Amino acid sequence: MATEKKARRDALNESHVWQVYARRKFEEPLHEIGNVMADDVELAKVYARSIYDEFAWVEMVIVPRETIVHVIET
């Protein structure tokens, strides 16, 4: 399975994982709603908006997974 995913990423040239966070109301905190795979930020934004469009979000952000810093990890 992991080999298939790598082959797909290589074929599509999608090597970066972007975590997607959003909120429905300004007074709510951001919640992680999923992730997308894309090589650049513009494509990641398009993927995030099109994949996670089931709600009327007031804010949606993407973060490159490799930039996330773990404070506690068990």
PDB file of N, CA, C, O and CB in Angstrom:
ATOM      1  N   MET A   1       0.824  -1.200   0.000  1.00  0.00           N
ATOM      2  CA  MET A   1       0.000   0.000   0.000  1.00  0.00           C
ATOM      3  C   MET A   1       0.865   1.260   0.000  1.00  0.00           C
ATOM      4  O   MET A   1       0.600   2.189  -0.763  1.00  0.00           O
ATOM      5  CB  MET A   1      -0.936   0.000   1.210  1.00  0.00           C
ATOM      6  N   ALA A   2       1.892   1.302   0.842  1.00  0.00           N
ATOM      7  CA  ALA A   2       2.771   2.468   0.895  1.00  0.00           C
ATOM      8  C   ALA A   2       3.483   2.664  -0.436  1.00  0.00           C
ATOM      9  O   ALA A   2       3.702   3.797  -0.866  1.00  0.00           O
ATOM     10  CB  ALA A   2       3.796   2.320   2.028  1.00  0.00           C
ATOM     11  N   THR A   3       3.845   1.568  -1.088  1.00  0.00           N
ATOM     12  CA  THR A   3       4.506   1.652  -2.386  1.00  0.00           C
ATOM     13  C   THR A   3       3.567   2.242  -3.432  1.00  0.00           C
ATOM     14  O   THR A   3       3.994   3.023  -4.283  1.00  0.00           O
ATOM     15  CB  THR A   3       4.993   0.267  -2.831  1.00  0.00           C
ATOM     16  N   GLU A   4       2.282   1.868  -3.368  1.00  0.00           N
ATOM     17  CA  GLU A   4       1.297   2.417  -4.304  1.00  0.00           C
ATOM     18  C   GLU A   4       1.136   3.917  -4.111  1.00  0.00           C
ATOM     19  O   GLU A   4       1.047   4.666  -5.084  1.00  0.00           O
ATOM     20  CB  GLU A   4      -0.055   1.720  -4.129  1.00  0.00           C
ATOM     21  N   LYS A   5       1.099   4.358  -2.851  1.00  0.00           N
ATOM     22  CA  LYS A   5       0.960   5.788  -2.573  1.00  0.00           C
ATOM     23  C   LYS A   5       2.166   6.558  -3.089  1.00  0.00           C
ATOM     24  O   LYS A   5       2.017   7.633  -3.671  1.00  0.00           O
ATOM     25  CB  LYS A   5       0.783   6.031  -1.069  1.00  0.00           C
ATOM     26  N   LYS A   6       3.365   6.011  -2.877  1.00  0.00           N
ATOM     27  CA  LYS A   6       4.568   6.678  -3.364  1.00  0.00           C
ATOM     28  C   LYS A   6       4.565   6.736  -4.885  1.00  0.00           C
ATOM     29  O   LYS A   6       4.935   7.754  -5.469  1.00  0.00           O
ATOM     30  CB  LYS A   6       5.827   5.957  -2.859  1.00  0.00           C
ATOM     31  N   ALA A   7       4.154   5.657  -5.523  1.00  0.00           N
ATOM     32  CA  ALA A   7       4.092   5.638  -6.985  1.00  0.00           C
ATOM     33  C   ALA A   7       3.103   6.682  -7.495  1.00  0.00           C
ATOM     34  O   ALA A   7       3.367   7.355  -8.492  1.00  0.00           O
ATOM     35  CB  ALA A   7       3.695   4.239  -7.491  1.00  0.00           C
ATOM     36  N   ARG A   8       1.963   6.817  -6.812  1.00  0.00           N
ATOM     37  CA  ARG A   8       0.972   7.828  -7.204  1.00  0.00           C
ATOM     38  C   ARG A   8       1.543   9.228  -7.046  1.00  0.00           C
ATOM     39  O   ARG A   8       1.399  10.069  -7.933  1.00  0.00           O
ATOM     40  CB  ARG A   8      -0.315   7.684  -6.368  1.00  0.00           C
ATOM     41  N   ARG A   9       2.199   9.477  -5.905  1.00  0.00           N
ATOM     42  CA  ARG A   9       2.803  10.795  -5.669  1.00  0.00           C
ATOM     43  C   ARG A   9       3.846  11.104  -6.731  1.00  0.00           C
ATOM     44  O   ARG A   9       3.901  12.217  -7.254  1.00  0.00           O
ATOM     45  CB  ARG A   9       3.439  10.861  -4.269  1.00  0.00           C
ATOM     46  N   ASP A  10       4.674  10.111  -7.046  1.00  0.00           N
ATOM     47  CA  ASP A  10       5.706  10.321  -8.054  1.00  0.00           C
ATOM     48  C   ASP A  10       5.084  10.589  -9.424  1.00  0.00           C
ATOM     49  O   ASP A  10       5.546  11.458 -10.164  1.00  0.00           O
ATOM     50  CB  ASP A  10       6.640   9.106  -8.123  1.00  0.00           C
ATOM     51  N   ALA A  11       4.039   9.840  -9.755  1.00  0.00           N
ATOM     52  CA  ALA A  11       3.387  10.006 -11.054  1.00  0.00           C
ATOM     53  C   ALA A  11       2.713  11.365 -11.171  1.00  0.00           C
ATOM     54  O   ALA A  11       2.741  11.986 -12.233  1.00  0.00           O
ATOM     55  CB  ALA A  11       2.363   8.899 -11.278  1.00  0.00           C
ATOM     56  N   LEU A  12       2.111  11.826 -10.088  1.00  0.00           N
ATOM     57  CA  LEU A  12       1.419  13.112 -10.102  1.00  0.00           C
ATOM     58  C   LEU A  12       2.321  14.265  -9.697  1.00  0.00           C
ATOM     59  O   LEU A  12       1.911  15.425  -9.727  1.00  0.00           O
ATOM     60  CB  LEU A  12       0.225  13.063  -9.187  1.00  0.00           C
ATOM     61  N   ASN A  13       3.550  13.940  -9.320  1.00  0.00           N
ATOM     62  CA  ASN A  13       4.505  14.948  -8.874  1.00  0.00           C
ATOM     63  C   ASN A  13       3.981  15.704  -7.650  1.00  0.00           C
ATOM     64  O   ASN A  13       4.187  16.911  -7.524  1.00  0.00           O
ATOM     65  CB  ASN A  13       4.808  15.930 -10.011  1.00  0.00           C
ATOM     66  N   GLU A  14       3.308  14.991  -6.760  1.00  0.00           N
ATOM     67  CA  GLU A  14       2.765  15.581  -5.540  1.00  0.00           C
ATOM     68  C   GLU A  14       3.565  15.055  -4.358  1.00  0.00           C
ATOM     69  O   GLU A  14       3.321  13.949  -3.877  1.00  0.00           O
ATOM     70  CB  GLU A  14       1.242  15.258  -5.376  1.00  0.00           C
ATOM     71  N   SER A  15       4.507  15.838  -3.899  1.00  0.00           N
ATOM     72  CA  SER A  15       5.399  15.339  -2.865  1.00  0.00           C
ATOM     73  C   SER A  15       5.207  16.003  -1.510  1.00  0.00           C
ATOM     74  O   SER A  15       5.805  15.565  -0.527  1.00  0.00           O
ATOM     75  CB  SER A  15       6.803  15.516  -3.299  1.00  0.00           C
ATOM     76  N   HIS A  16       4.391  17.049  -1.431  1.00  0.00           N
ATOM     77  CA  HIS A  16       4.206  17.755  -0.164  1.00  0.00           C
ATOM     78  C   HIS A  16       2.806  17.519   0.389  1.00  0.00           C
ATOM     79  O   HIS A  16       1.816  17.551  -0.343  1.00  0.00           O
ATOM     80  CB  HIS A  16       4.457  19.257  -0.346  1.00  0.00           C
ATOM     81  N   VAL A  17       2.745  17.283   1.685  1.00  0.00           N
ATOM     82  CA  VAL A  17       1.456  17.129   2.357  1.00  0.00           C
ATOM     83  C   VAL A  17       1.158  18.435   3.083  1.00  0.00           C
ATOM     84  O   VAL A  17       2.012  18.978   3.782  1.00  0.00           O
ATOM     85  CB  VAL A  17       1.461  15.907   3.353  1.00  0.00           C
ATOM     86  N   TRP A  18      -0.043  18.922   2.912  1.00  0.00           N
ATOM     87  CA  TRP A  18      -0.504  20.166   3.532  1.00  0.00           C
ATOM     88  C   TRP A  18      -1.658  19.837   4.460  1.00  0.00           C
ATOM     89  O   TRP A  18      -2.650  19.252   4.026  1.00  0.00           O
ATOM     90  CB  TRP A  18      -0.934  21.218   2.456  1.00  0.00           C
ATOM     91  N   GLN A  19      -1.546  20.202   5.730  1.00  0.00           N
ATOM     92  CA  GLN A  19      -2.638  20.027   6.685  1.00  0.00           C
ATOM     93  C   GLN A  19      -3.636  21.160   6.456  1.00  0.00           C
ATOM     94  O   GLN A  19      -3.246  22.304   6.224  1.00  0.00           O
ATOM     95  CB  GLN A  19      -2.111  20.015   8.173  1.00  0.00           C
ATOM     96  N   VAL A  20      -4.922  20.833   6.523  1.00  0.00           N
ATOM     97  CA  VAL A  20      -5.973  21.816   6.273  1.00  0.00           C
ATOM     98  C   VAL A  20      -6.746  22.054   7.572  1.00  0.00           C
ATOM     99  O   VAL A  20      -7.209  21.113   8.217  1.00  0.00           O
ATOM    100  CB  VAL A  20      -6.931  21.336   5.132  1.00  0.00           C
ATOM    101  N   TYR A  21      -6.875  23.323   7.938  1.00  0.00           N
ATOM    102  CA  TYR A  21      -7.609  23.742   9.135  1.00  0.00           C
ATOM    103  C   TYR A  21      -8.675  24.739   8.713  1.00  0.00           C
ATOM    104  O   TYR A  21      -8.473  25.521   7.784  1.00  0.00           O
ATOM    105  CB  TYR A  21      -6.649  24.366  10.210  1.00  0.00           C
ATOM    106  N   ALA A  22      -9.818  24.707   9.404  1.00  0.00           N
ATOM    107  CA  ALA A  22     -10.893  25.636   9.051  1.00  0.00           C
ATOM    108  C   ALA A  22     -11.786  25.890  10.255  1.00  0.00           C
ATOM    109  O   ALA A  22     -11.748  25.172  11.254  1.00  0.00           O
ATOM    110  CB  ALA A  22     -11.724  25.089   7.877  1.00  0.00           C
ATOM    111  N   ARG A  23     -12.592  26.943  10.123  1.00  0.00           N
ATOM    112  CA  ARG A  23     -13.610  27.255  11.130  1.00  0.00           C
ATOM    113  C   ARG A  23     -14.859  27.757  10.425  1.00  0.00           C
ATOM    114  O   ARG A  23     -14.787  28.395   9.374  1.00  0.00           O
ATOM    115  CB  ARG A  23     -13.089  28.312  12.156  1.00  0.00           C
ATOM    116  N   ARG A  24     -16.014  27.454  11.029  1.00  0.00           N
ATOM    117  CA  ARG A  24     -17.294  27.888  10.458  1.00  0.00           C
ATOM    118  C   ARG A  24     -17.743  29.236  10.999  1.00  0.00           C
ATOM    119  O   ARG A  24     -18.468  29.966  10.323  1.00  0.00           O
ATOM    120  CB  ARG A  24     -18.362  26.855  10.733  1.00  0.00           C
ATOM    121  N   LYS A  25     -17.316  29.571  12.216  1.00  0.00           N
ATOM    122  CA  LYS A  25     -17.659  30.854  12.835  1.00  0.00           C
ATOM    123  C   LYS A  25     -16.373  31.473  13.367  1.00  0.00           C
ATOM    124  O   LYS A  25     -15.459  30.761  13.785  1.00  0.00           O
ATOM    125  CB  LYS A  25     -18.724  30.678  13.986  1.00  0.00           C
ATOM    126  N   PHE A  26     -16.306  32.793  13.350  1.00  0.00           N
ATOM    127  CA  PHE A  26     -15.084  33.462  13.803  1.00  0.00           C
ATOM    128  C   PHE A  26     -14.776  33.173  15.270  1.00  0.00           C
ATOM    129  O   PHE A  26     -13.609  33.152  15.662  1.00  0.00           O
ATOM    130  CB  PHE A  26     -15.205  34.961  13.593  1.00  0.00           C
ATOM    131  N   GLU A  27     -15.809  32.951  16.084  1.00  0.00           N
ATOM    132  CA  GLU A  27     -15.571  32.706  17.507  1.00  0.00           C
ATOM    133  C   GLU A  27     -15.125  31.266  17.792  1.00  0.00           C
ATOM    134  O   GLU A  27     -14.753  30.956  18.924  1.00  0.00           O
ATOM    135  CB  GLU A  27     -16.831  33.015  18.296  1.00  0.00           C
ATOM    136  N   GLU A  28     -15.156  30.399  16.804  1.00  0.00           N
ATOM    137  CA  GLU A  28     -14.696  29.019  16.972  1.00  0.00           C
ATOM    138  C   GLU A  28     -13.195  28.925  16.727  1.00  0.00           C
ATOM    139  O   GLU A  28     -12.637  29.722  15.973  1.00  0.00           O
ATOM    140  CB  GLU A  28     -15.454  28.072  16.018  1.00  0.00           C
ATOM    141  N   PRO A  29     -12.543  27.955  17.360  1.00  0.00           N
ATOM    142  CA  PRO A  29     -11.128  27.735  17.043  1.00  0.00           C
ATOM    143  C   PRO A  29     -10.991  27.042  15.687  1.00  0.00           C
ATOM    144  O   PRO A  29     -11.945  26.452  15.180  1.00  0.00           O
ATOM    145  CB  PRO A  29     -10.444  26.893  18.150  1.00  0.00           C
ATOM    146  N   LEU A  30      -9.811  27.122  15.120  1.00  0.00           N
ATOM    147  CA  LEU A  30      -9.539  26.356  13.903  1.00  0.00           C
ATOM    148  C   LEU A  30      -9.526  24.873  14.256  1.00  0.00           C
ATOM    149  O   LEU A  30      -9.025  24.484  15.311  1.00  0.00           O
ATOM    150  CB  LEU A  30      -8.182  26.787  13.251  1.00  0.00           C
ATOM    151  N   HIS A  31     -10.074  24.055  13.377  1.00  0.00           N
ATOM    152  CA  HIS A  31     -10.080  22.605  13.555  1.00  0.00           C
ATOM    153  C   HIS A  31      -9.383  21.974  12.360  1.00  0.00           C
ATOM    154  O   HIS A  31      -9.532  22.429  11.226  1.00  0.00           O
ATOM    155  CB  HIS A  31     -11.534  22.055  13.711  1.00  0.00           C
ATOM    156  N   GLU A  32      -8.627  20.928  12.625  1.00  0.00           N
ATOM    157  CA  GLU A  32      -8.024  20.194  11.515  1.00  0.00           C
ATOM    158  C   GLU A  32      -9.132  19.426  10.814  1.00  0.00           C
ATOM    159  O   GLU A  32      -9.858  18.654  11.439  1.00  0.00           O
ATOM    160  CB  GLU A  32      -6.887  19.230  12.007  1.00  0.00           C
ATOM    161  N   ILE A  33      -9.255  19.643   9.513  1.00  0.00           N
ATOM    162  CA  ILE A  33     -10.313  18.966   8.765  1.00  0.00           C
ATOM    163  C   ILE A  33      -9.769  17.950   7.770  1.00  0.00           C
ATOM    164  O   ILE A  33     -10.539  17.204   7.166  1.00  0.00           O
ATOM    165  CB  ILE A  33     -11.158  19.981   8.039  1.00  0.00           C
ATOM    166  N   GLY A  34      -8.458  17.913   7.592  1.00  0.00           N
ATOM    167  CA  GLY A  34      -7.885  16.927   6.686  1.00  0.00           C
ATOM    168  C   GLY A  34      -6.552  17.381   6.131  1.00  0.00           C
ATOM    169  O   GLY A  34      -5.873  18.228   6.711  1.00  0.00           O
ATOM    170  N   ASN A  35      -6.187  16.802   4.994  1.00  0.00           N
ATOM    171  CA  ASN A  35      -4.938  17.186   4.339  1.00  0.00           C
ATOM    172  C   ASN A  35      -5.066  17.005   2.838  1.00  0.00           C
ATOM    173  O   ASN A  35      -5.947  16.300   2.348  1.00  0.00           O
ATOM    174  CB  ASN A  35      -3.755  16.361   4.883  1.00  0.00           C
ATOM    175  N   VAL A  36      -4.171  17.653   2.129  1.00  0.00           N
ATOM    176  CA  VAL A  36      -4.095  17.519   0.677  1.00  0.00           C
ATOM    177  C   VAL A  36      -2.633  17.334   0.299  1.00  0.00           C
ATOM    178  O   VAL A  36      -1.731  17.681   1.062  1.00  0.00           O
ATOM    179  CB  VAL A  36      -4.714  18.763  -0.049  1.00  0.00           C
ATOM    180  N   MET A  37      -2.415  16.790  -0.874  1.00  0.00           N
ATOM    181  CA  MET A  37      -1.062  16.607  -1.387  1.00  0.00           C
ATOM    182  C   MET A  37      -0.899  17.444  -2.643  1.00  0.00           C
ATOM    183  O   MET A  37      -1.665  17.312  -3.598  1.00  0.00           O
ATOM    184  CB  MET A  37      -0.767  15.108  -1.676  1.00  0.00           C
ATOM    185  N   ALA A  38       0.111  18.307  -2.629  1.00  0.00           N
ATOM    186  CA  ALA A  38       0.378  19.163  -3.783  1.00  0.00           C
ATOM    187  C   ALA A  38       1.811  19.661  -3.705  1.00  0.00           C
ATOM    188  O   ALA A  38       2.386  19.752  -2.620  1.00  0.00           O
ATOM    189  CB  ALA A  38      -0.619  20.355  -3.843  1.00  0.00           C
ATOM    190  N   ASP A  39       2.382  19.980  -4.845  1.00  0.00           N
ATOM    191  CA  ASP A  39       3.765  20.448  -4.885  1.00  0.00           C
ATOM    192  C   ASP A  39       3.937  21.915  -4.529  1.00  0.00           C
ATOM    193  O   ASP A  39       5.015  22.323  -4.095  1.00  0.00           O
ATOM    194  CB  ASP A  39       4.327  20.211  -6.236  1.00  0.00           C
ATOM    195  N   ASP A  40       2.891  22.714  -4.706  1.00  0.00           N
ATOM    196  CA  ASP A  40       3.052  24.133  -4.387  1.00  0.00           C
ATOM    197  C   ASP A  40       1.813  24.655  -3.673  1.00  0.00           C
ATOM    198  O   ASP A  40       0.759  24.019  -3.666  1.00  0.00           O
ATOM    199  CB  ASP A  40       3.319  24.954  -5.665  1.00  0.00           C
ATOM    200  N   VAL A  41       1.969  25.816  -3.079  1.00  0.00           N
ATOM    201  CA  VAL A  41       0.919  26.378  -2.236  1.00  0.00           C
ATOM    202  C   VAL A  41      -0.343  26.703  -3.034  1.00  0.00           C
ATOM    203  O   VAL A  41      -1.450  26.510  -2.532  1.00  0.00           O
ATOM    204  CB  VAL A  41       1.427  27.629  -1.541  1.00  0.00           C
ATOM    205  N   GLU A  42      -0.199  27.185  -4.248  1.00  0.00           N
ATOM    206  CA  GLU A  42      -1.382  27.550  -5.035  1.00  0.00           C
ATOM    207  C   GLU A  42      -2.234  26.323  -5.356  1.00  0.00           C
ATOM    208  O   GLU A  42      -3.460  26.372  -5.253  1.00  0.00           O
ATOM    209  CB  GLU A  42      -0.962  28.250  -6.335  1.00  0.00           C
ATOM    210  N   LEU A  43      -1.595  25.243  -5.739  1.00  0.00           N
ATOM    211  CA  LEU A  43      -2.330  24.012  -6.023  1.00  0.00           C
ATOM    212  C   LEU A  43      -2.936  23.441  -4.743  1.00  0.00           C
ATOM    213  O   LEU A  43      -4.055  22.928  -4.763  1.00  0.00           O
ATOM    214  CB  LEU A  43      -1.407  22.972  -6.686  1.00  0.00           C
ATOM    215  N   ALA A  44      -2.212  23.527  -3.642  1.00  0.00           N
ATOM    216  CA  ALA A  44      -2.733  23.052  -2.356  1.00  0.00           C
ATOM    217  C   ALA A  44      -3.982  23.837  -1.958  1.00  0.00           C
ATOM    218  O   ALA A  44      -4.931  23.258  -1.430  1.00  0.00           O
ATOM    219  CB  ALA A  44      -1.655  23.173  -1.257  1.00  0.00           C
ATOM    220  N   LYS A  45      -3.992  25.140  -2.205  1.00  0.00           N
ATOM    221  CA  LYS A  45      -5.170  25.959  -1.901  1.00  0.00           C
ATOM    222  C   LYS A  45      -6.370  25.529  -2.739  1.00  0.00           C
ATOM    223  O   LYS A  45      -7.487  25.437  -2.231  1.00  0.00           O
ATOM    224  CB  LYS A  45      -4.867  27.444  -2.143  1.00  0.00           C
ATOM    225  N   VAL A  46      -6.139  25.269  -4.011  1.00  0.00           N
ATOM    226  CA  VAL A  46      -7.227  24.826  -4.890  1.00  0.00           C
ATOM    227  C   VAL A  46      -7.765  23.482  -4.420  1.00  0.00           C
ATOM    228  O   VAL A  46      -8.979  23.294  -4.335  1.00  0.00           O
ATOM    229  CB  VAL A  46      -6.745  24.727  -6.357  1.00  0.00           C
ATOM    230  N   TYR A  47      -6.869  22.542  -4.112  1.00  0.00           N
ATOM    231  CA  TYR A  47      -7.297  21.226  -3.637  1.00  0.00           C
ATOM    232  C   TYR A  47      -8.086  21.347  -2.340  1.00  0.00           C
ATOM    233  O   TYR A  47      -9.148  20.741  -2.202  1.00  0.00           O
ATOM    234  CB  TYR A  47      -6.085  20.307  -3.433  1.00  0.00           C
ATOM    235  N   ALA A  48      -7.578  22.124  -1.388  1.00  0.00           N
ATOM    236  CA  ALA A  48      -8.246  22.258  -0.090  1.00  0.00           C
ATOM    237  C   ALA A  48      -9.644  22.840  -0.261  1.00  0.00           C
ATOM    238  O   ALA A  48     -10.611  22.338   0.313  1.00  0.00           O
ATOM    239  CB  ALA A  48      -7.415  23.144   0.858  1.00  0.00           C
ATOM    240  N   ARG A  49      -9.742  23.890  -1.046  1.00  0.00           N
ATOM    241  CA  ARG A  49     -11.047  24.536  -1.247  1.00  0.00           C
ATOM    242  C   ARG A  49     -12.030  23.595  -1.937  1.00  0.00           C
ATOM    243  O   ARG A  49     -13.205  23.555  -1.572  1.00  0.00           O
ATOM    244  CB  ARG A  49     -10.887  25.823  -2.073  1.00  0.00           C
ATOM    245  N   SER A  50     -11.567  22.845  -2.923  1.00  0.00           N
ATOM    246  CA  SER A  50     -12.489  21.983  -3.669  1.00  0.00           C
ATOM    247  C   SER A  50     -12.841  20.699  -2.917  1.00  0.00           C
ATOM    248  O   SER A  50     -13.962  20.205  -3.035  1.00  0.00           O
ATOM    249  CB  SER A  50     -11.888  21.631  -5.012  1.00  0.00           C
ATOM    250  N   ILE A  51     -11.906  20.160  -2.155  1.00  0.00           N
ATOM    251  CA  ILE A  51     -12.169  18.908  -1.437  1.00  0.00           C
ATOM    252  C   ILE A  51     -13.013  19.141  -0.187  1.00  0.00           C
ATOM    253  O   ILE A  51     -13.908  18.352   0.115  1.00  0.00           O
ATOM    254  CB  ILE A  51     -10.853  18.233  -1.054  1.00  0.00           C
ATOM    255  N   TYR A  52     -12.731  20.218   0.538  1.00  0.00           N
ATOM    256  CA  TYR A  52     -13.394  20.455   1.821  1.00  0.00           C
ATOM    257  C   TYR A  52     -14.414  21.590   1.732  1.00  0.00           C
ATOM    258  O   TYR A  52     -14.455  22.459   2.603  1.00  0.00           O
ATOM    259  CB  TYR A  52     -12.358  20.773   2.897  1.00  0.00           C
ATOM    260  N   ASP A  53     -15.225  21.585   0.694  1.00  0.00           N
ATOM    261  CA  ASP A  53     -16.198  22.659   0.486  1.00  0.00           C
ATOM    262  C   ASP A  53     -17.591  22.329   1.016  1.00  0.00           C
ATOM    263  O   ASP A  53     -18.563  22.981   0.635  1.00  0.00           O
ATOM    264  CB  ASP A  53     -16.290  22.977  -0.979  1.00  0.00           C
ATOM    265  N   GLU A  54     -17.703  21.326   1.890  1.00  0.00           N
ATOM    266  CA  GLU A  54     -19.027  20.899   2.353  1.00  0.00           C
ATOM    267  C   GLU A  54     -19.684  21.886   3.313  1.00  0.00           C
ATOM    268  O   GLU A  54     -20.893  21.816   3.532  1.00  0.00           O
ATOM    269  CB  GLU A  54     -18.918  19.559   3.021  1.00  0.00           C
ATOM    270  N   PHE A  55     -18.912  22.799   3.887  1.00  0.00           N
ATOM    271  CA  PHE A  55     -19.458  23.801   4.797  1.00  0.00           C
ATOM    272  C   PHE A  55     -19.124  25.195   4.289  1.00  0.00           C
ATOM    273  O   PHE A  55     -18.234  25.370   3.456  1.00  0.00           O
ATOM    274  CB  PHE A  55     -18.912  23.601   6.227  1.00  0.00           C
ATOM    275  N   ALA A  56     -19.846  26.181   4.799  1.00  0.00           N
ATOM    276  CA  ALA A  56     -19.546  27.579   4.489  1.00  0.00           C
ATOM    277  C   ALA A  56     -18.515  28.067   5.508  1.00  0.00           C
ATOM    278  O   ALA A  56     -18.868  28.681   6.515  1.00  0.00           O
ATOM    279  CB  ALA A  56     -20.852  28.474   4.517  1.00  0.00           C
ATOM    280  N   TRP A  57     -17.252  27.793   5.240  1.00  0.00           N
ATOM    281  CA  TRP A  57     -16.181  28.167   6.158  1.00  0.00           C
ATOM    282  C   TRP A  57     -15.982  29.679   6.139  1.00  0.00           C
ATOM    283  O   TRP A  57     -16.098  30.311   5.088  1.00  0.00           O
ATOM    284  CB  TRP A  57     -14.867  27.444   5.788  1.00  0.00           C
ATOM    285  N   VAL A  58     -15.681  30.264   7.309  1.00  0.00           N
ATOM    286  CA  VAL A  58     -15.310  31.682   7.345  1.00  0.00           C
ATOM    287  C   VAL A  58     -13.798  31.835   7.230  1.00  0.00           C
ATOM    288  O   VAL A  58     -13.297  32.910   6.901  1.00  0.00           O
ATOM    289  CB  VAL A  58     -15.818  32.349   8.643  1.00  0.00           C
ATOM    290  N   GLU A  59     -13.077  30.751   7.503  1.00  0.00           N
ATOM    291  CA  GLU A  59     -11.623  30.765   7.365  1.00  0.00           C
ATOM    292  C   GLU A  59     -11.132  29.349   7.101  1.00  0.00           C
ATOM    293  O   GLU A  59     -11.618  28.389   7.699  1.00  0.00           O
ATOM    294  CB  GLU A  59     -10.947  31.355   8.632  1.00  0.00           C
ATOM    295  N   MET A  60     -10.171  29.232   6.207  1.00  0.00           N
ATOM    296  CA  MET A  60      -9.511  27.957   5.934  1.00  0.00           C
ATOM    297  C   MET A  60      -8.033  28.260   5.726  1.00  0.00           C
ATOM    298  O   MET A  60      -7.678  29.180   4.990  1.00  0.00           O
ATOM    299  CB  MET A  60     -10.137  27.224   4.677  1.00  0.00           C
ATOM    300  N   VAL A  61      -7.175  27.480   6.378  1.00  0.00           N
ATOM    301  CA  VAL A  61      -5.733  27.668   6.225  1.00  0.00           C
ATOM    302  C   VAL A  61      -5.081  26.331   5.912  1.00  0.00           C
ATOM    303  O   VAL A  61      -5.596  25.269   6.262  1.00  0.00           O
ATOM    304  CB  VAL A  61      -5.113  28.292   7.503  1.00  0.00           C
ATOM    305  N   ILE A  62      -3.938  26.407   5.245  1.00  0.00           N
ATOM    306  CA  ILE A  62      -3.145  25.209   4.984  1.00  0.00           C
ATOM    307  C   ILE A  62      -1.753  25.425   5.562  1.00  0.00           C
ATOM    308  O   ILE A  62      -1.221  26.536   5.561  1.00  0.00           O
ATOM    309  CB  ILE A  62      -3.077  24.889   3.451  1.00  0.00           C
ATOM    310  N   VAL A  63      -1.183  24.338   6.051  1.00  0.00           N
ATOM    311  CA  VAL A  63       0.146  24.385   6.662  1.00  0.00           C
ATOM    312  C   VAL A  63       0.956  23.221   6.105  1.00  0.00           C
ATOM    313  O   VAL A  63       0.484  22.084   6.131  1.00  0.00           O
ATOM    314  CB  VAL A  63       0.063  24.321   8.233  1.00  0.00           C
ATOM    315  N   PRO A  64       2.159  23.473   5.604  1.00  0.00           N
ATOM    316  CA  PRO A  64       2.983  22.346   5.152  1.00  0.00           C
ATOM    317  C   PRO A  64       3.270  21.417   6.334  1.00  0.00           C
ATOM    318  O   PRO A  64       3.733  21.861   7.384  1.00  0.00           O
ATOM    319  CB  PRO A  64       4.316  22.851   4.514  1.00  0.00           C
ATOM    320  N   ARG A  65       2.996  20.146   6.154  1.00  0.00           N
ATOM    321  CA  ARG A  65       3.161  19.187   7.250  1.00  0.00           C
ATOM    322  C   ARG A  65       4.581  19.207   7.812  1.00  0.00           C
ATOM    323  O   ARG A  65       4.767  19.052   9.019  1.00  0.00           O
ATOM    324  CB  ARG A  65       2.814  17.779   6.773  1.00  0.00           C
ATOM    325  N   GLU A  66       5.581  19.395   6.956  1.00  0.00           N
ATOM    326  CA  GLU A  66       6.963  19.345   7.440  1.00  0.00           C
ATOM    327  C   GLU A  66       7.325  20.528   8.330  1.00  0.00           C
ATOM    328  O   GLU A  66       8.377  20.511   8.969  1.00  0.00           O
ATOM    329  CB  GLU A  66       7.911  19.291   6.270  1.00  0.00           C
ATOM    330  N   THR A  67       6.476  21.556   8.387  1.00  0.00           N
ATOM    331  CA  THR A  67       6.764  22.699   9.258  1.00  0.00           C
ATOM    332  C   THR A  67       6.131  22.575  10.637  1.00  0.00           C
ATOM    333  O   THR A  67       6.384  23.407  11.509  1.00  0.00           O
ATOM    334  CB  THR A  67       6.289  23.969   8.606  1.00  0.00           C
ATOM    335  N   ILE A  68       5.318  21.556  10.846  1.00  0.00           N
ATOM    336  CA  ILE A  68       4.667  21.376  12.142  1.00  0.00           C
ATOM    337  C   ILE A  68       5.700  20.914  13.163  1.00  0.00           C
ATOM    338  O   ILE A  68       6.463  19.979  12.918  1.00  0.00           O
ATOM    339  CB  ILE A  68       3.497  20.357  12.042  1.00  0.00           C
ATOM    340  N   VAL A  69       5.710  21.576  14.296  1.00  0.00           N
ATOM    341  CA  VAL A  69       6.636  21.238  15.376  1.00  0.00           C
ATOM    342  C   VAL A  69       5.848  20.554  16.483  1.00  0.00           C
ATOM    343  O   VAL A  69       4.901  21.126  17.022  1.00  0.00           O
ATOM    344  CB  VAL A  69       7.377  22.510  15.916  1.00  0.00           C
ATOM    345  N   HIS A  70       6.235  19.340  16.820  1.00  0.00           N
ATOM    346  CA  HIS A  70       5.570  18.599  17.891  1.00  0.00           C
ATOM    347  C   HIS A  70       6.123  19.049  19.237  1.00  0.00           C
ATOM    348  O   HIS A  70       7.337  19.074  19.444  1.00  0.00           O
ATOM    349  CB  HIS A  70       5.755  17.068  17.707  1.00  0.00           C
ATOM    350  N   VAL A  71       5.238  19.397  20.133  1.00  0.00           N
ATOM    351  CA  VAL A  71       5.634  19.773  21.485  1.00  0.00           C
ATOM    352  C   VAL A  71       5.638  18.533  22.373  1.00  0.00           C
ATOM    353  O   VAL A  71       6.562  18.323  23.158  1.00  0.00           O
ATOM    354  CB  VAL A  71       4.686  20.858  22.059  1.00  0.00           C
ATOM    355  N   ILE A  72       4.601  17.721  22.241  1.00  0.00           N
ATOM    356  CA  ILE A  72       4.512  16.446  22.958  1.00  0.00           C
ATOM    357  C   ILE A  72       4.163  15.387  21.929  1.00  0.00           C
ATOM    358  O   ILE A  72       3.219  15.545  21.156  1.00  0.00           O
ATOM    359  CB  ILE A  72       3.445  16.495  24.126  1.00  0.00           C
ATOM    360  N   GLU A  73       4.910  14.333  21.926  1.00  0.00           N
ATOM    361  CA  GLU A  73       4.655  13.235  20.999  1.00  0.00           C
ATOM    362  C   GLU A  73       4.923  11.931  21.736  1.00  0.00           C
ATOM    363  O   GLU A  73       6.036  11.692  22.205  1.00  0.00           O
ATOM    364  CB  GLU A  73       5.541  13.352  19.709  1.00  0.00           C
ATOM    365  N   THR A  74       3.900  11.090  21.836  1.00  0.00           N
ATOM    366  CA  THR A  74       4.077   9.831  22.566  1.00  0.00           C
ATOM    367  C   THR A  74       4.236   8.669  21.631  1.00  0.00           C
ATOM    368  O   THR A  74       4.395   7.533  22.079  1.00  0.00           O
ATOM    369  CB  THR A  74       2.909   9.580  23.490  1.00  0.00           C
TER     370      THR A  74
END
